[in-house]
Amino acid sequence: MPIKKRGTGLTAVADAWQLADIDVSASYPIRPYTAVMAELAKRIANGTMKCEMVHGEGEHAQFSIAHGASMAGARATTGTSGVGVTYAFETYSPIAGSRCPIQALIGDRTLDPPGDFGSEHTDCLTLRDNGWIYGWAQDAQEALDNSLMYFRIGEDPEIMLPQIVAMDGYFVTHIAQDYEMPDQEQVDKFLPKFNPKFRLDVNNPVIMGPQIEPEMGPPLEWDRHVVMNKVKGKIVEVTEEFGKIFGRKYAPFVEEYMTEDADMVYVLQGAHAVTCRSAIKYLREAGYKIGMCRIRWFRPFPDEALAQILPKFKVAGVVDTGTSYGAPCGGGVLSTEVKAAMSEVPGKPIIQSFTSGLGGETITHEEFFAMAEMMKQTLAAGKIIQSGTWVNFNDYHEGASQINAAKTEAAPSK
């Protein structure tokens, strides 16, 4: 029987990895990722979990260990955060190119501008072009569930791609909350043992990862492109099956909240969706017709789903919790992706970019109110009145006064 637990996003993923019966986990400490490494080590030392844990001398070695283990046929995991993500950068494309479905946990952290350890999505977003499939969990329950679903999708013989279970550092990785842990029988039914068609075997030698001629590279790139396009169909299939077995039903790509009659909508991903829902309740009371669309997958990006959903709104405010200096229209990576996805969609809404929640800062109710007020002004004007707004920073003029006014106008009545 499933059991109720209280724990963090990291203990939830440790539970998922134990239930998935992983063979190898490669580690190197960096907060906030470190706690999952410690949790696994404790369980292995106590004899409650069987897994070979290998400690690398850095993140590059750590991901290389997982790469080799996967080539040998192991269900392998690893993970990191912040600058640890960038230290391992050389390994990501070869892992995806080798079609090794290892799973990495990334607990978001800034890229130190300098010395900031807070949460941002910037670290994980640097990986978007390396052929990994990933998205953000909003809480511990989703972190556990995503981990199981990602294994199932990534290890599918038609896919065979690595996955990142991403979560906001500290907000999800470290805040204790209740979640349900499924029983082993359910997981075994959903997630069979990893059994790759090809593996390193001394009794049946094969070559993996050889040096190749330049003309041999493009076909491999094409193969990854084709496979990534198949992932969306697999996401729909696996999400539906997950709901039948475990009883928790997720929208495959985009979760909608209070959008039925909305003119305006926040578009975001990750843990700040929890505060956003709460803010929307107050804004509704104050007369704002506003809702939320939470993106559950970043790669592959849910462009078809957004093309179906967003045209029913007049203004979409994309909330970036990461940076992309010099990006078009002053927005971040998520804004750029949404605008690209909607560029040829008839009846698309006005898309406004907001940047907030950097450096581990909470996006407060007041900041969501301010964004709603700016979207309201955009709606009235029929055009964007402030492109690329950094919420709560005075690098703009008209928008600043509107935000300050909004904190009074949209304040909750209770």
TIKE-825301 format. One record per residue (C-alpha): z, y, x. Coordinates in pm, whole numbers, padded with zeros to 5 digits, always signed. Layout:
% residues N
ZYX...
This chain:
% residues 414
+00000+00000+00000-00066+00355+00118+00246+00539+00229+00347+00905+00218+00421+01059+00555+00524+01397+00685+00352+01492+01007+00100+01721+01171-00276+01710+01197-00235+01544+01535-00007+01266+01411-00248+01217+01121-00534+01161+01365-00314+00931+01574-00254+00732+01254-00629+00723+01187-00703+00603+01540-00436+00333+01515-00573+00218+01179-00925+00222+01329-00798-00016+01601-00943+00189+01885-00987+00005+02216-00966+00291+02469-00837+00648+02463-00895+00882+02758-00654+01172+02803-00577+01489+02993-00316+01739+02872-00396+02078+02729-00227+02229+02430-00259+02199+02136-00450+01869+02189-00172+01728+02409+00050+01610+02123-00196+01343+02008-00208+01208+02364+00173+01192+02371+00185+01030+02027-00058+00755+02130+00125+00696+02459+00455+00657+02272+00311+00406+02028+00147+00202+02306+00469+00203+02511+00672+00094+02208+00433-00193+02145+00336-00072+01798-00024+00000+01898-00266-00192+02117-00500+00033+02313-00589+00094+02675-00499+00451+02761-00665+00597+03071-00551+00931+03213-00825+01138+03379-00774+01400+03650-00935+01662+03427-01141+01702+03113-01472+01617+03285-01329+01284+03399-01158+01232+03065-01484+01249+02867-01663+01044+03135-01405+00767+03096-01461+00759+02721-01838+00757+02785-01813+00452+03011-01579+00271+02776-01818+00324+02486-02108+00191+02694-01902-00124+02749-01865-00167+02374-01523-00010+02317-01431+00208+02023-01326+00500+02241-01156+00833+02173-01056+01142+02364-00999+01511+02295-00918+01855+02431-00883+02225+02346-00995+02572+02455-01101+02595+02818-01071+02217+02842-01373+02200+02611-01580+02404+02854-01452+02219+03163-01604+01898+03025-01931+02062+02926-02158+01861+03155-02063+01540+02978-02149+01621+02615-02528+01594+02618-02536+01270+02824-02285+01111+02584-02501+01201+02283-02819+01111+02471-02672+00769+02552-02603+00730+02178-02239+00652+02251-02036+00714+01930-01709+00817+02093-01477+01035+01886-01311+01348+02024-01035+01554+01867-01060+01926+01935-00760+02137+01840-00907+02486+01855-00785+02740+02107-00935+03060+02242-01137+03066+02562-00867+03275+02728-00970+03643+02727-00747+03601+02943-00427+03411+02880-00443+03378+02502-00348+03034+02371-00402+03103+02001-00647+02935+01769-01014+03029+01734-01326+02827+01659-01512+02966+01961-01436+02670+02189-01575+02405+01956-01872+02616+01849-02001+02619+02209-02092+02251+02154-02321+02306+01859-02645+02223+02043-02540+01903+02219-02609+01643+01953-02252+01578+01833-02171+01561+01463-01866+01758+01353-01683+01974+01105-01339+02126+01046-01041+01978+00862-00833+02219+00654-00509+02015+00669-00351+01695+00802-00479+01478+00517-00835+01586+00576-00792+01539+00952-00699+01173+00895-00972+01118+00638-01239+01294+00845-01153+01079+01146-01215+00758+00952-01534+00892+00793-01667+01018+01126-01621+00676+01289-01810+00517+01003-02097+00768+01019-02123+00792+01398-02111+00415+01457-02371+00335+01193-02651+00142+01371-02903+00398+01240-02701+00690+01381-02497+00605+01694-02384+00960+01774-02052+01101+01903-01827+01295+01671-01575+01579+01693-01280+01594+01456-01217+01970+01473-00907+02145+01344-00749+02488+01381-00501+02478+01668-00135+02507+01561-00221+02580+01194-00332+02219+01144-00242+02054+01475+00127+02148+01471+00249+02248+01122+00422+01952+00952+00294+01866+00607+00277+01569+00373-00016+01332+00383-00100+00985+00263-00167+00712+00517-00386+00430+00382-00299+00069+00446-00476-00147+00700-00657-00355+00439-00825-00046+00294-00933+00076+00638-01064-00265+00743-01275-00273+00426-01417+00073+00498-01450+00059+00877-01562-00269+01037-01501-00337+01405-01737-00150+01637-02005-00391+01749-02291-00212+01928-02625-00385+01974-02637-00295+02344-02343-00283+02584-02265-00321+02953-02205-00690+03015-02197-00868+03353-02336-01181+03188-02628-00996+03031-02709-00705+03263-02875-00390+03125-02929-00043+03270-02770+00253+03092-02800+00618+03190-03061+00582+03468-03241+00874+03632-03568+00924+03442-03899+01099+03504-03944+01445+03341-04200+01318+03091-03952+01058+02967-03702+01322+02851-03880+01479+02550-03911+01149+02359-03534+01104+02394-03477+01460+02271-03707+01391+01975-03513+01074+01900-03187+01270+01882-03351+01530+01656-03475+01262+01416-03141+01084+01410-02947+01404+01343-03168+01464+01041-03065+01121+00908-02695+01206+00930-02689+01409+00608-02793+01111+00400-02527+00901+00569-02262+01169+00499-02338+01153+00126-02323+00774+00127-02002+00746+00329-01819+01027+00144-01887+00856-00188-01772+00517-00060-01460+00674+00092-01366+00817-00248-01403+00479-00417-01185+00296-00164-00917+00556-00089-00918+00760-00412-00967+01098-00243-01297+01255-00340-01452+01525-00123-01762+01735-00174-02001+01598+00086-02090+01935+00239-01944+02241+00062-01623+02268-00142-01638+02531-00417-01323+02704-00548-01316+02930-00857-01689+02997-00833-01788+02935-01195-01826+03302-01294-01800+03464-00950-02021+03750-00835-01876+03740-00484-01776+03450-00263-01604+03393+00070-01784+03146+00296-01564+02994+00564-01448+02671+00729-01116+02528+00843-00751+02597+00771-00778+02961+00660-00924+02825+00336-00566+02750+00230-00469+03119+00242-00805+03216+00095-00742+03013-00221-00406+03183-00266-00558+03528-00214-00829+03454-00470-00566+03388-00738-00425+03739-00686-00771+03895-00669-00870+03731-00994-00562+03882-01154-00671+04220-01019-01013+04178-01181-01222+04064-00886-01480+03798-00983-01459+03613-00653-01450+03252-00531-01474+03048-00212-01722+02808-00053-01568+02602+00226-01815+02440+00462-01702+02086+00553-01971+02008+00813-02102+02232+01087-02337+01978+01253-02548+01886+01082-02535+02227+00914-02543+02205+00531-02841+02437+00481-02981+02253+00176-02641+02255+00002-02593+02628+00071-02947+02701-00052-02853+02544-00385-02508+02703-00415-02520+03058-00275-02807+03208-00486-02577+03210-00791-02365+03482-00622-02457+03845-00555-02257+03892-00233-02144+03626+00017-01886+03730+00275-01896+03495+00573-01562+03484+00756-01596+03403+01125-01291+03287+01317-01473+03288+01647-01681+03524+01856-02047+03546+01953-02082+03871+02145-02415+04041+02091-02513+03815+01802-02750+03951+01533-02591+04192+01283-02262+04193+01473-02145+03867+01318-02024+03541+01467-02178+03196+01492-02102+03095+01134-02256+03416+00997-02568+03362+01204-02599+03003+01083-02555+03098+00716-02806+03382+00741-03058+03153+00911-03008+02886+00646-03066+03141+00368-03349+03335+00529-03627+03184+00314-03425+03107+00001-03542+03298-00312-03267+03494-00488-03029+03475-00194-02716+03694-00206-02641+03985+00024-02470+03819+00320-02193+04020+00484-02026+03922+00810-01651+03947+00874-01460+03853+01188-01090+03782+01152-00820+03536+01255-00889+03561+01629-00634+03472+01896-00427+03259+01661-00368+03540+01411-00326+03439+01048-00582+03587+00809-00338+03748+00568-00365+03809+00195-00416+04178+00270-00711+04101+00496-00873+03882+00232-00814+04167-00017-00983+04409+00222-01284+04182+00260-01306+04150-00120-01303+04526-00155-01580+04565+00100-01786+04301-00080-01724+04492-00405-01853+04811-00243-02155+04621-00112-02217+04483-00462-02206+04834-00611-02436+04976-00342-02678+04685-00356-02683+04670+00023-02449+04606+00314-02236+04912+00380-02083+04784+00704-02253+04518+00913-02045+04289+01129-01698+04406+01026-01405+04314+01247-01125+04322+00991-00833+04547+01084-01008+04709+01380-01107+05075+01371-01451+05038+01523-01602+05155+01197-01536+05455+00973-01635+05418+00612-01518+05057+00602-01174+05142+00743-01085+05373+00457-01209+05119+00204-00995+04847+00358-00686+05064+00357-00747+05155-00006-00800+04792-00095-00456+04693+00031-00308+04906-00245-00569+04849-00514-00583+04470-00488-00215+04406-00424-00079+04125-00640+00128+04217-00941+00372+03934-00873
